[in-house]
Amino acid sequence: MFHRSMKTTLQKVAQHSPVVMLVGPRQSGKTTLLKDVFSQHRYINAEALDIRERLIQDPKSLFHSLNDHWIIDEVQHVPDLMSWIQSFVDENPKAGQFILSGSQNLLLMESVSQSLAGRVITLELLPLSYQEYRTHKPAVDVWTYVFHGGYPRPYQEDTDRQMWMQSYIRTYVERDVRSLLNIKNLRQFRVFLTLCAGWHGQLLNMSSIAESVGVSQPTIDQWISLLEATFLVFRLHPYFENYKKRIIKTPKLYFYDSGLVCALLGIESPQHLAQHSHRGALFEGFVFTELIKSYKNKGKTPPLYFWRDHRGLKVDGLMATSPMEIFEIKSSSTFHPSLIVNLQKFQRLAHPEKSYLFYTGEESFPYKNFHVTSWADVHQYFHG
């Protein structure tokens, strides 16, 4: 079993809050983690139709004992249950009594904000980080890991990853898309999903995607919001500090899992990926998601941005911490001083505390006032 970095955070928050919510994409390992951490809790799966009906019609028939503690999985199927849980914990407050999980952020957050505000702590579990992968599997090269991605089940069951990914995409489109939006043309949505994979790591141009798919730009915005609500993608926003220059204000689009992007783009192997035109964008997305996972596993949100002006000066990543940290991401396996030119220029503008270069090489070392950091060591430099 993989050791999940979220485990310590879950144990800690459950000691203080009566309700803990764990959200994240389907198959990210939520159920396995919750059963491991809360092995004494009774488990209910709200995806089971008979259980769901009882949760909707008569929750008291299930939660009859005030002393029991519960895991309720895929709770987005029973949003009205939140009001009942509110009343229950208000009358019988016990730390960690209800552990909830779900994979549709849109439905969950609406229910939580209405019923459980002030009574719940919400955490987000993403697919495996490389550090978590290494707790159960041997080291691999960067392109092998980026190609396979971080969903744990194919590693645990030793299944064909490409077949698993295609099944995951079909299941996601058929189940989550139908339940959240009334999209009649699923083939059209699948084309949209593939186009988004092509925009992974790029400045988001919704009008271009809309033209290619054959729908309106507001529809594309709605569909991207759906991908965000189901934890497939995120928008990385630019940092708006001017630094005496006009800056780009369009967000960039990234998928949380590089293996999913490879499947959508038809990349067939790690060797194919290493020569592919999207290798740089996929490696860039890998670094960003490693940083995001490091923060979210501690229950925090990373202050992560990029910065680019209208003349082309840019830095790939900016941590708006105090003090500020910046970094560039390069898919080169060999360090050369030319790789840090943009970092040097930005240093003269903003004077950040620390500057990093993340690359696909295997060695990490200091170079002048920069940290040259191997892809495998990303987690060591940002702890949230």
C-alpha positions in Angstrom: 0.0 0.0 0.0 1.2 3.5 -0.8 1.9 5.8 2.2 -0.2 8.9 1.6 1.2 12.2 3.0 -2.3 13.3 3.8 -2.6 10.7 6.5 -1.1 12.8 9.3 -3.2 15.8 8.4 -6.4 13.7 8.4 -5.6 12.3 11.8 -4.9 15.7 13.2 -8.0 17.5 11.9 -10.3 14.6 13.0 -9.2 15.2 16.6 -10.8 18.7 16.6 -13.7 18.7 14.0 -16.9 16.7 14.2 -17.0 16.5 10.4 -14.1 16.0 8.0 -14.6 16.1 4.2 -12.1 14.5 1.9 -12.6 15.5 -1.8 -10.7 14.7 -4.9 -10.9 13.0 -8.3 -12.3 9.6 -8.8 -9.8 6.9 -8.2 -7.3 9.1 -6.4 -7.3 6.8 -3.4 -9.8 8.5 -1.0 -11.6 5.3 0.1 -8.4 3.4 0.7 -6.9 6.2 2.7 -10.0 6.8 4.9 -10.4 3.1 5.7 -6.8 3.0 6.7 -6.8 6.1 8.9 -10.3 5.5 10.4 -10.3 1.7 10.5 -12.7 1.7 13.5 -15.3 3.8 11.8 -18.3 2.1 10.2 -18.3 2.5 6.4 -21.2 3.5 4.1 -21.1 3.8 0.3 -23.6 6.3 -0.9 -23.2 5.1 -4.5 -25.1 1.9 -3.6 -28.7 2.6 -4.6 -30.3 0.9 -1.6 -28.0 2.7 0.8 -28.6 6.0 -1.0 -32.3 5.6 -0.7 -32.1 5.0 3.1 -29.8 8.0 3.5 -32.4 10.1 1.7 -35.6 8.7 3.2 -34.6 7.7 6.8 -31.0 8.4 7.9 -31.9 7.6 11.5 -32.2 4.0 10.5 -28.5 3.9 9.7 -27.2 6.3 12.3 -29.1 4.9 15.3 -26.2 4.8 17.7 -24.8 8.1 19.1 -21.5 6.4 19.9 -20.7 5.1 16.4 -18.3 7.0 14.0 -18.9 6.9 10.3 -17.2 7.1 6.9 -19.8 8.1 4.2 -18.3 7.7 0.7 -19.4 9.6 -2.4 -21.6 11.8 -0.3 -22.4 14.1 -3.2 -25.2 11.7 -4.1 -27.1 12.6 -1.0 -26.7 16.4 -0.6 -29.7 16.7 1.7 -27.9 14.5 4.2 -25.8 17.5 5.1 -28.7 19.2 6.9 -29.3 16.0 8.9 -25.6 15.7 9.9 -25.7 19.4 11.0 -28.5 18.7 13.4 -26.9 15.5 14.6 -23.5 17.0 15.4 -25.0 20.1 17.0 -26.9 17.9 19.4 -24.1 15.3 19.9 -20.7 16.9 19.1 -17.9 14.4 18.9 -14.6 14.9 17.2 -14.2 12.9 13.9 -17.7 11.4 14.1 -18.5 11.9 10.4 -15.8 11.4 7.7 -17.2 12.3 4.3 -15.7 11.8 0.9 -16.8 12.9 -2.6 -15.6 13.4 -6.2 -17.8 16.3 -7.4 -16.7 19.5 -5.8 -19.5 21.5 -7.3 -22.3 19.6 -5.6 -20.4 19.0 -2.4 -19.3 22.6 -1.7 -22.9 23.9 -2.4 -24.3 21.5 0.2 -21.5 22.2 2.7 -21.7 25.9 2.5 -25.5 25.8 3.2 -25.5 23.2 6.0 -22.1 22.5 7.5 -20.3 25.9 7.6 -18.2 26.1 10.7 -18.6 22.4 11.5 -16.5 20.8 8.8 -12.8 20.8 7.7 -12.4 20.0 4.0 -9.2 18.4 2.6 -8.4 17.6 -1.0 -6.6 14.4 -2.1 -5.0 14.3 -5.5 -3.4 11.3 -7.3 0.0 10.1 -6.0 3.0 12.4 -5.8 6.3 10.9 -6.9 7.3 10.8 -3.2 4.2 8.8 -2.4 4.8 6.5 -5.4 8.3 5.7 -4.1 6.9 4.4 -0.8 5.6 1.3 -2.6 7.3 1.2 -6.0 11.0 1.4 -7.2 12.5 4.5 -8.7 11.8 5.2 -12.4 13.0 7.8 -14.9 11.1 11.0 -15.2 9.4 10.2 -18.5 8.2 6.8 -17.3 6.6 8.5 -14.3 5.1 11.4 -16.2 3.7 9.0 -18.8 2.0 6.7 -16.2 0.8 9.5 -13.9 -0.3 9.2 -10.3 -3.5 7.3 -10.2 -2.8 4.5 -7.7 -5.1 1.7 -8.8 -3.2 0.6 -12.0 0.0 0.3 -9.9 -1.7 -1.7 -7.2 -3.5 -4.0 -9.5 -0.7 -4.2 -12.1 -3.1 -3.5 -14.9 -2.4 -2.1 -18.4 -2.3 1.6 -17.7 -3.4 2.8 -21.2 -6.5 0.5 -21.1 -7.2 1.7 -17.6 -6.9 5.4 -18.6 -9.2 5.0 -21.6 -11.8 3.2 -19.3 -11.4 6.1 -16.8 -12.1 8.7 -19.5 -15.2 6.8 -20.7 -16.5 6.3 -17.2 -15.9 10.0 -16.3 -17.7 11.2 -19.5 -20.6 8.8 -19.1 -21.1 9.3 -15.3 -19.9 12.6 -14.1 -20.6 14.7 -17.2 -24.2 13.4 -17.5 -24.9 13.9 -13.8 -23.6 17.5 -13.7 -24.5 18.9 -17.1 -27.2 18.2 -19.6 -24.8 17.6 -22.4 -26.6 15.8 -25.2 -23.6 15.3 -27.5 -21.0 13.4 -25.5 -18.8 12.9 -28.6 -18.5 16.6 -28.8 -17.6 16.8 -25.2 -14.9 14.1 -25.7 -13.5 16.2 -28.5 -13.4 19.2 -26.1 -11.6 17.1 -23.5 -8.9 16.1 -26.0 -8.5 19.7 -27.2 -8.0 20.7 -23.5 -5.2 18.2 -23.3 -3.6 19.9 -26.2 -3.8 23.2 -24.3 -2.2 21.7 -21.2 0.4 24.2 -20.0 -0.7 26.9 -22.5 -2.4 30.3 -22.1 -6.1 29.4 -22.2 -7.8 30.6 -25.4 -11.5 29.6 -25.0 -12.6 31.2 -28.2 -10.2 29.0 -30.1 -11.4 25.9 -28.3 -15.0 27.0 -28.9 -14.4 27.4 -32.6 -12.8 24.0 -32.9 -15.6 22.2 -30.9 -18.4 24.1 -32.5 -20.0 25.6 -29.4 -20.1 29.0 -27.8 -17.4 30.5 -25.7 -19.6 30.6 -22.6 -20.3 26.9 -23.1 -16.5 26.2 -23.1 -16.1 28.2 -19.9 -18.9 26.2 -18.3 -17.3 22.9 -19.4 -13.9 23.9 -18.1 -15.6 24.8 -14.8 -17.0 21.2 -14.9 -13.4 19.8 -15.3 -12.3 21.9 -12.4 -15.3 20.7 -10.3 -14.4 17.1 -10.9 -10.7 17.7 -10.1 -9.4 17.0 -13.6 -7.9 20.5 -14.4 -7.0 23.7 -12.7 -6.3 27.2 -14.0 -3.0 28.8 -13.0 -3.5 32.5 -12.8 -0.9 35.2 -13.5 0.6 37.3 -10.7 -0.8 40.8 -11.1 2.1 42.8 -9.5 3.1 45.2 -12.3 6.8 45.7 -11.7 6.5 48.7 -14.1 5.5 46.5 -17.1 2.3 45.5 -18.8 1.6 41.9 -17.9 -0.3 39.0 -19.4 -3.6 38.4 -17.5 -4.8 35.2 -19.2 -4.7 32.0 -17.0 -2.9 28.8 -18.1 -4.7 25.5 -18.1 -3.2 22.3 -16.6 -4.5 18.8 -15.9 -3.7 17.4 -12.5 -2.5 14.1 -13.9 0.1 13.8 -16.6 -0.9 10.2 -17.4 -4.4 11.4 -18.3 -3.0 14.0 -20.7 -0.8 11.4 -22.4 -3.8 9.1 -22.9 -5.9 11.9 -24.4 -3.1 12.9 -26.7 -2.4 9.4 -27.9 1.1 9.2 -26.5 2.0 5.5 -26.5 5.0 5.1 -24.3 7.6 6.9 -22.2 10.0 6.8 -25.2 7.3 8.4 -27.3 6.7 11.1 -24.7 10.5 11.9 -24.4 10.4 12.9 -28.1 6.9 14.5 -28.1 6.3 18.1 -28.8 4.3 18.3 -25.5 7.0 17.0 -23.3 8.0 20.4 -22.0 4.4 21.2 -21.1 3.8 17.8 -19.5 7.0 18.2 -17.4 5.9 21.7 -16.4 2.5 20.4 -15.3 4.2 17.6 -13.3 6.2 20.1 -11.3 3.2 22.3 -10.6 1.1 19.4 -9.4 3.9 18.1 -7.2 4.0 21.5 -5.5 0.2 21.7 -5.2 0.1 18.2 -3.7 2.8 19.1 -1.2 0.6 22.0 0.1 -2.8 20.2 -0.1 -1.5 17.2 1.8 -1.0 19.6 4.7 -4.4 21.1 4.3 -3.2 24.3 2.7 -3.7 26.1 -0.6 -0.5 27.0 -2.5 0.0 30.7 -3.4 1.1 29.6 -6.9 1.2 31.8 -10.0 3.1 32.5 -13.1 4.3 35.8 -14.4 4.8 37.1 -18.0 4.9 40.6 -19.5 3.8 41.6 -23.0 7.4 41.6 -24.3 8.0 38.0 -23.5 9.9 38.2 -20.2 8.5 35.4 -17.9 9.0 33.1 -15.1 7.2 29.8 -15.1 6.2 29.8 -11.4 6.0 32.3 -8.6 5.2 31.5 -5.0 3.6 34.6 -3.5 4.9 33.8 -0.1 6.7 36.2 2.2 9.5 36.2 1.1 8.7 35.4 -2.5 10.1 32.4 -4.3 10.3 32.0 -8.1 11.3 29.1 -10.4 11.8 28.0 -14.0 10.9 24.6 -15.3 13.0 23.1 -18.2 12.7 19.6 -19.7 16.4 19.5 -20.3 18.4 16.7 -18.5 21.6 18.8 -18.5 22.1 22.1 -16.7 23.4 25.1 -18.6 23.6 28.7 -17.3 21.3 29.8 -20.2 18.4 28.0 -18.5 18.3 30.6 -15.7 18.4 33.8 -17.8 14.8 34.6 -17.1 15.3 34.1 -13.4 18.2 36.5 -13.4 16.2 39.1 -15.2 13.2 38.8 -12.8 15.6 38.9 -9.8 16.6 42.4 -10.9 12.9 43.4 -11.1 11.4 41.9 -7.9 14.3 40.7 -5.7 12.8 37.3 -4.7 14.2 35.5 -1.7 14.9 32.2 -3.5 15.1 31.1 -7.1 14.9 27.5 -8.4 15.4 25.7 -11.7 13.6 22.4 -11.9 14.9 20.2 -14.6 14.8 16.5 -15.7 18.4 15.8 -14.5 19.1 13.5 -11.6 21.3 15.8 -9.5 20.4 18.8 -7.3 23.0 21.4 -6.5 23.5 25.1 -5.8 24.7 27.3 -8.6 25.6 30.9 -7.6 22.4 32.1 -5.8 20.1 29.5 -7.5 18.9 26.1 -6.5 19.2 23.7 -9.4 16.8 20.9 -8.5 16.2 17.5 -9.9 12.7 16.5 -10.9 12.8 13.8 -8.2 13.6 16.3 -5.4 10.8 18.8 -6.0 9.0 17.9 -2.8 12.0 18.7 -0.7 12.0 22.4 -1.4 8.4 23.4 -0.9 6.7 22.1 2.2 3.7 24.5 2.5 
